[in-house]
Amino acid sequence: MHVTSRAFKENVRGAVTDPNLRQSLATMKTGFRANRAKAVAALPEFEALRDAGKAIKDHALAHLDYYLERFEERVVAAGGHVHWARDGDEACRAVLDICRAHAARVVTKGKSMVAEEIALNQALEAAGIQPVETDLGEYIIQLRQELPSHIIAPAIHVRKHQVADSFRAHHRQFPADRPLEEPRDLLDEARVVLRDRFLSADVGITGANLLIAETGSTIIVTNEGNGDLTQLLPRVHIVVTSIEKVVPTLEDAATVLRLLARSATGQLMSSYTTLSTGPRRPDDPDGPEHFHVVLLDNGRSRMLGSEFRDALRCIRCAACINHCPVYGAIGGHAYGSVYPGPIGSVITPALASLEEAAGLPNASTLCGRCEAVCPMRIPLPRMLRNWREHEFARHLAPARVRWGLRIWSLAARRPALYRMGSGVTARLLMWLGGRRGRLSWAPMASAWTRVRDLPAPPPGGTFMTRFRTMQGQRRSRR
């Protein structure tokens, strides 16, 4: 898994000064968050569903070997094939071997974060095979030669006029003076272009939101219908997915699906929820002649035996991303990984390495909003702290950070010293804040005060001082 997370701080500096990105992120905050809140409020049993979904995924992960083998058996019984891949290279080779066996030249692709994780498009192009993204957001960023910046809205960072510019640059078959000011104009043009690609594709590649061990089925969830055309029209359908997506039964899948759309987009259900079970049967009106599933590990087995196991419950709804104040300020590309936001800050170091992604676990205020909205109750703040502990233990943190933590630890283990130091600091900051009560500069906080004021401590002393005063007042009233 290739990441550029080492450049996280540099990426952030560019992101926070990008006016187009700020406008896009503001739209995300008012859209996804409000829609989720309405959908959750309309379902009284939502919290019970969260408990049920967590239990289903925990059970599946505890017996992952059994359910994956059961899934393979059912796929084979339905006439399909399963390919096991230890890493991204093996997964790409499996897909290329299938494409070559069928002399494929054009491949349509439904939205798949796993395909992005293993850089499948680049592998196909290097082999002389043309991949065509059919999800509108993925298609836009493919034209722009960018990575997705969001799990469910990959082109959320792109403004309407930028989409129009990309279409004019790549769709030369249309009149140069055609109107592309309205969203409908853009949608209609993309539909015309992609329709021909759907009909000419030799192979269709999709991801999978869920795998059903009971039936050997794969499930994709979309709002555009492109996933259905990708897997039904070509002669070959390849599912590229990861091992943690398996659940035991169709009933379990139904429970997870009730959580997924509400948490992601605020819908009761997505427009299309499509199950695929093997290739076309003799009496089927449509469907592929060949069905393959590529199951990717790529570090997930290591996570299964670690303190980051709970992250494998993720159903890629992006609720944590939509509610994260850090993502809301910097967007997705700054993370340097196809998995941004809180969940990306946990799984990217696990799938790549902590050395490559040490900055990501620190890109959090630990406010807990991500855990509060996660439908699978993933303890993201706890795991972010775990990564910070690993970073410190392996001396990956900058020297000034390590020394700062040592000094804080020294004071924190000596209450008298801690109270004296916090009292002196509070009085100093109150003095610096003056009448405004705000600091435009503060010692060791210049990175913050360069871009915003820091509130000065209020009168009344430190928390401990005020707590003791309140205790004394209570005793005097008795």
C-alpha positions in Angstrom: 0.0 0.0 0.0 1.6 3.2 -1.2 1.1 6.3 1.0 2.5 9.8 1.1 1.6 10.4 4.7 5.2 11.4 5.5 4.3 14.7 3.9 1.2 15.2 6.1 2.3 18.5 7.7 3.2 20.0 4.3 -0.1 18.7 2.8 -2.0 20.4 5.6 -0.4 23.8 5.0 -1.6 23.7 1.4 -5.1 22.4 2.3 -6.0 25.0 4.9 -5.3 27.8 2.5 -7.3 26.3 -0.4 -10.5 28.4 -0.8 -12.2 25.8 -3.1 -11.6 23.1 -0.5 -13.0 25.2 2.3 -16.2 25.7 0.3 -16.5 21.9 -0.4 -15.9 20.9 3.2 -18.5 23.4 4.4 -21.1 21.7 2.2 -20.1 18.3 3.6 -20.6 19.5 7.2 -24.1 20.8 6.6 -25.2 17.8 4.4 -24.0 14.5 5.7 -24.2 15.4 9.4 -27.7 16.8 9.2 -29.0 13.9 7.1 -27.5 11.3 9.4 -29.1 13.0 12.5 -32.5 13.0 10.9 -32.3 9.3 9.8 -31.1 8.2 13.3 -33.8 10.2 15.1 -36.5 8.5 12.9 -35.3 5.0 14.0 -35.9 4.4 17.7 -34.0 1.1 17.7 -30.9 2.6 16.1 -28.8 2.1 19.2 -29.9 -1.5 19.5 -29.0 -2.0 15.9 -25.5 -0.6 16.6 -25.1 -3.2 19.4 -26.4 -6.0 17.1 -24.1 -4.9 14.2 -21.1 -4.8 16.5 -21.9 -8.3 17.8 -22.2 -9.7 14.3 -18.9 -8.3 13.2 -17.1 -9.4 16.4 -18.4 -12.9 15.9 -17.4 -13.0 12.3 -13.9 -11.7 13.1 -13.5 -14.3 16.0 -14.3 -17.1 13.5 -12.9 -15.4 10.3 -11.1 -18.5 9.0 -14.3 -20.6 9.2 -16.5 -18.0 7.5 -14.0 -17.3 4.7 -13.7 -21.0 3.9 -17.5 -21.3 4.0 -17.8 -18.4 1.7 -15.3 -19.9 -0.8 -17.2 -23.2 -0.7 -20.4 -21.5 -1.6 -18.9 -19.4 -4.4 -17.4 -22.5 -6.0 -20.6 -24.4 -5.6 -22.4 -21.5 -7.5 -19.8 -21.8 -10.3 -17.5 -19.0 -9.3 -13.8 -18.8 -8.4 -12.0 -17.4 -5.3 -8.4 -16.1 -5.4 -6.5 -15.4 -2.2 -4.1 -12.5 -2.1 -1.6 -11.8 0.6 -0.8 -8.3 -0.6 -1.6 -5.8 -3.2 0.8 -7.2 -5.8 -0.8 -10.7 -5.6 -4.2 -9.2 -5.9 -3.3 -7.2 -9.0 -1.6 -10.2 -10.5 -4.8 -12.3 -10.0 -6.9 -9.6 -11.7 -4.5 -9.3 -14.6 -4.3 -13.0 -15.1 -8.1 -13.1 -15.4 -8.2 -10.2 -17.8 -5.5 -11.7 -20.0 -7.3 -15.1 -20.0 -10.3 -13.3 -21.6 -8.2 -11.0 -23.8 -9.7 -8.0 -22.1 -8.9 -4.5 -23.5 -11.5 -2.4 -21.7 -12.5 -2.8 -18.0 -15.3 -0.9 -16.3 -15.0 -0.5 -12.6 -17.5 0.2 -9.9 -16.4 2.2 -6.8 -13.9 0.2 -4.7 -11.7 1.5 -2.0 -9.7 -1.8 -2.0 -8.9 -1.3 -5.7 -7.6 2.1 -4.8 -5.6 0.6 -1.9 -3.8 -1.8 -4.2 -3.4 0.8 -7.1 -5.3 -1.5 -9.5 -5.8 1.1 -12.2 -2.1 1.7 -12.5 -1.5 -2.1 -12.8 -4.1 -2.4 -15.5 -2.8 0.6 -17.5 0.8 -0.8 -17.3 -0.6 -4.1 -18.8 -2.2 -2.2 -21.7 -5.7 -2.6 -20.3 -7.9 0.5 -20.1 -9.8 0.9 -16.7 -12.8 3.1 -16.8 -14.3 4.3 -13.5 -18.1 4.4 -13.7 -19.0 6.0 -10.3 -19.4 9.6 -11.2 -17.1 10.8 -8.4 -14.5 8.2 -9.2 -14.8 9.1 -12.9 -14.1 12.8 -12.2 -11.0 12.1 -10.1 -9.8 9.6 -12.7 -9.9 12.4 -15.3 -8.1 14.7 -12.9 -5.5 11.9 -12.0 -6.2 12.2 -8.3 -6.9 9.9 -5.4 -10.3 9.9 -3.7 -10.5 12.4 -0.9 -13.5 10.8 0.9 -14.6 7.2 1.3 -18.2 7.7 0.0 -17.8 11.0 -1.9 -14.4 10.7 -3.7 -14.7 14.0 -5.5 -16.1 16.0 -2.7 -13.1 18.4 -3.0 -13.9 19.3 -6.6 -16.1 22.3 -7.4 -18.6 22.3 -10.2 -16.6 24.6 -12.5 -13.6 22.3 -12.0 -15.6 19.3 -13.2 -16.7 21.3 -16.3 -13.1 22.1 -17.0 -12.1 18.4 -16.8 -15.0 17.4 -19.1 -14.1 20.0 -21.7 -10.4 18.8 -21.6 -11.3 15.1 -22.1 -14.6 15.0 -23.9 -13.4 16.5 -27.2 -16.2 14.8 -29.2 -18.7 17.4 -28.0 -19.0 21.0 -29.2 -16.6 23.3 -27.4 -19.3 25.9 -26.6 -21.8 23.4 -25.0 -23.3 24.5 -21.7 -21.8 22.9 -18.6 -22.9 25.3 -15.9 -25.6 23.2 -14.4 -25.2 19.8 -12.5 -27.7 18.2 -14.9 -25.5 19.2 -17.9 -22.5 17.5 -16.3 -24.5 14.4 -15.4 -26.0 14.0 -18.8 -22.6 14.3 -20.5 -21.1 11.7 -18.2 -24.0 9.4 -18.8 -23.5 9.6 -22.6 -19.8 8.9 -22.4 -20.0 6.1 -19.9 -22.9 4.3 -21.7 -20.6 3.3 -24.5 -17.9 2.1 -22.1 -20.5 -0.1 -20.3 -21.4 -1.7 -23.6 -17.8 -2.2 -24.9 -16.3 -3.5 -21.6 -14.8 -7.0 -21.6 -14.5 -7.2 -17.8 -16.4 -5.5 -15.0 -14.7 -5.0 -11.6 -16.5 -4.1 -8.4 -15.8 -4.0 -4.8 -18.0 -5.5 -2.1 -19.6 -3.9 0.9 -20.4 -7.4 2.4 -19.6 -11.0 1.7 -22.2 -13.6 2.8 -20.7 -16.9 4.0 -24.1 -18.6 4.0 -24.7 -18.2 0.2 -21.4 -17.2 -1.3 -22.9 -13.8 -2.3 -21.3 -10.5 -2.6 -23.2 -7.2 -1.9 -22.6 -3.8 -3.4 -24.4 -0.6 -2.3 -24.6 2.3 -4.8 -26.8 5.3 -5.6 -26.1 5.5 -9.3 -26.8 2.1 -10.7 -23.3 1.9 -12.2 -22.4 -1.1 -10.1 -25.2 -3.1 -11.7 -24.1 -2.2 -15.2 -20.5 -3.0 -14.4 -21.3 -6.5 -13.1 -24.1 -7.5 -15.5 -23.0 -6.4 -19.0 -19.5 -7.7 -19.4 -18.7 -11.4 -19.8 -16.6 -11.5 -16.7 -17.3 -10.0 -13.3 -14.4 -9.7 -10.8 -15.0 -8.7 -7.2 -12.0 -7.2 -5.5 -12.5 -7.0 -1.7 -10.9 -7.7 1.6 -11.2 -10.5 4.1 -12.9 -8.6 6.9 -16.1 -8.0 4.8 -17.6 -11.4 5.5 -20.6 -11.9 7.7 -22.3 -15.3 8.4 -25.8 -14.9 7.0 -28.2 -12.8 4.8 -30.0 -11.8 8.0 -26.8 -10.5 9.4 -26.1 -8.5 6.2 -29.6 -7.0 6.5 -28.8 -5.7 10.0 -25.6 -4.1 8.8 -27.3 -2.6 5.8 -29.8 -0.9 8.0 -26.9 0.9 9.7 -24.8 1.6 6.6 -26.9 4.0 4.6 -28.3 5.9 7.6 -24.7 6.4 8.9 -23.3 7.3 5.5 -25.7 9.5 3.6 -28.8 9.6 5.9 -30.8 7.4 3.6 -33.0 4.6 4.9 -31.4 2.4 2.2 -29.2 3.2 -0.7 -30.9 3.3 -4.1 -29.3 0.1 -5.2 -28.4 -2.8 -3.0 -27.3 -5.6 -5.3 -26.4 -9.3 -4.5 -24.3 -11.4 -6.8 -24.1 -15.1 -6.5 -21.9 -16.8 -9.1 -22.1 -16.5 -12.9 -25.2 -16.4 -15.0 -27.3 -19.6 -14.9 -28.9 -21.1 -18.0 -32.3 -19.5 -17.2 -31.0 -16.1 -16.1 -31.9 -13.2 -18.5 -28.5 -11.5 -18.0 -25.3 -11.6 -16.0 -21.7 -12.5 -16.5 -20.5 -15.8 -17.9 -17.6 -15.9 -15.4 -17.5 -14.8 -11.7 -14.3 -14.3 -9.7 -13.7 -13.0 -6.2 -10.2 -11.7 -5.2 -9.8 -11.8 -1.4 -7.2 -9.4 -0.1 -5.3 -9.6 3.3 -2.7 -6.9 3.0 -2.0 -6.6 6.7 -5.5 -7.3 8.0 -4.4 -10.6 9.6 -1.8 -8.7 11.6 -4.5 -6.3 12.8 -6.7 -9.3 13.8 -4.2 -10.3 16.4 -3.5 -6.8 17.7 -5.0 -4.0 19.7 -6.3 -2.6 16.4 -8.6 -5.5 15.8 -11.8 -3.5 16.4 -11.0 -1.3 13.4 -11.8 -4.3 11.2 -15.5 -3.9 12.1 -15.5 -0.8 9.8 -18.2 -0.8 7.2 -16.8 2.2 5.3 -19.8 4.5 6.0 -17.5 7.5 6.6 -19.6 8.8 9.5 -16.4 9.3 11.5 -14.9 11.4 8.6 -18.1 13.5 8.2 -18.0 14.5 11.9 -14.3 14.9 12.4 -13.2 18.5 13.0 -9.7 17.8 11.7 -10.9 16.3 8.4 -13.4 19.2 8.2 -10.5 21.6 8.2 -8.0 19.8 5.9 -9.9 17.4 3.6 -8.8 14.0 2.6 -5.8 14.4 0.4 -3.7 15.8 3.2 -3.7 12.4 4.8 -1.7 10.9 1.9 -3.8 7.7 2.0 -6.9 6.4 0.3 -8.3 6.0 3.8 -8.5 9.5 5.4 -10.1 10.8 8.6 -10.1 9.0 12.0 -10.5 5.5 10.5 -7.7 6.1 8.1 -5.5 7.4 10.8 -5.9 4.0 12.5 -5.8 1.6 9.6 -3.1 3.3 7.4 -0.3 2.7 9.9 -1.5 -0.9 10.2 -1.7 -1.6 6.5 1.4 0.5 5.5 3.7 1.1 8.5 3.9 3.5 11.4 7.1 4.9 10.0 5.2 6.0 6.9 2.2 7.3 8.7 3.3 8.4 12.1 1.7 11.8 11.7 -1.8 10.6 11.2 -2.7 9.3 14.7 -1.7 12.8 15.9 -4.2 14.4 13.5 -7.0 14.2 16.1 -8.3 16.3 18.9 -9.5 13.1 20.6 -12.9 14.8 21.0 -14.6 11.4 20.6 -17.2 12.4 18.0 -15.9 9.7 15.7 -16.7 6.9 18.2 -20.0 8.5 19.1 -21.3 8.3 15.6 -19.7 5.0 14.4 -22.4 2.5 13.7 -20.0 -0.3 14.7 -18.9 1.3 17.9 -15.3 1.3 17.0 -13.2 2.9 19.8 -11.2 5.1 17.4 -9.8 7.6 20.1 -8.4 4.6 22.1 -6.7 3.2 19.1 -5.3 6.6 18.1 -3.8 6.8 21.5 -2.4 3.3 21.1 -0.6 4.4 17.9 0.8 7.5 19.7 2.2 5.2 22.4 3.9 3.0 19.7 5.3 6.2 18.1 6.8 7.3 21.4 8.1 3.9 22.3 9.8 3.5 18.9 11.3 7.1 19.1 9.5 8.2 15.9 8.1 11.3 17.6 10.3 14.5 17.2 12.8 15.0 20.1 11.0 18.1 21.3 7.7 16.2 21.7 9.4 13.4 23.6 11.1 15.8 25.9 7.9 17.7 26.4 6.1 14.5 27.4 8.9 13.6 29.8 8.6 17.0 31.5 4.8 16.7 31.7 5.1 13.2 33.1 7.6 14.4 35.7 5.2 17.1 36.9 2.1 14.9 36.7 3.5 12.3 39.1 4.3 15.1 41.7 1.0 16.8 42.6 2.5 19.7 44.5 4.8 20.5 41.6 2.0 20.1 39.1 -0.3 22.5 41.1 2.5 25.1 41.4 3.4 24.9 37.7 -0.2 25.1 36.5 -1.0 28.0 38.9 2.0 30.0 37.7 1.1 29.3 34.0 -2.5 30.2 34.5 -1.6 33.6 36.0 1.0 34.3 33.3 -1.5 33.6 30.5 -4.2 35.7 32.2 -1.7 38.6 32.4 -0.8 38.1 28.7 -4.4 38.0 27.7 -5.1 41.4 29.3 -8.5 43.0 29.0 -9.3 41.2 25.7 -9.1 37.8 27.4 -7.4 36.4 24.3 -3.8 35.7 23.4 -2.4 36.5 20.0 0.9 34.9 21.1 1.7 32.4 23.8 4.9 30.5 24.8 5.2 27.2 22.9 1.9 27.8 21.1 3.0 29.9 18.2 1.8 27.3 15.7 -1.7 27.9 17.0 -1.6 31.6 17.5 -0.2 32.2 14.0 -3.7 31.5 12.6 -6.1 32.1 15.5 -6.3 33.6 19.0 -6.0 31.5 22.1 -8.5 32.1 24.9 -6.8 33.2 28.1 -7.7 31.3 31.3 -10.7 32.8 33.1 -10.4 34.5 36.5 -10.7 32.3 39.5 -7.5 30.2 39.2 -6.9 26.7 38.1 -9.5 23.9 38.1 -8.0 22.5 41.4 -8.1 25.9 43.0 -11.8 26.4 42.1 -12.6 22.9 43.1 -11.2 23.4 46.6 -13.0 26.7 46.9 -16.3 25.0 45.9 -15.7 22.2 48.4 -15.1 24.8 51.2 -18.3 26.6 50.3 -20.3 23.4 50.5 -18.9 22.5 53.9 -19.7 26.0 55.2 -23.3 25.7 54.2 -23.8 22.4 56.1 
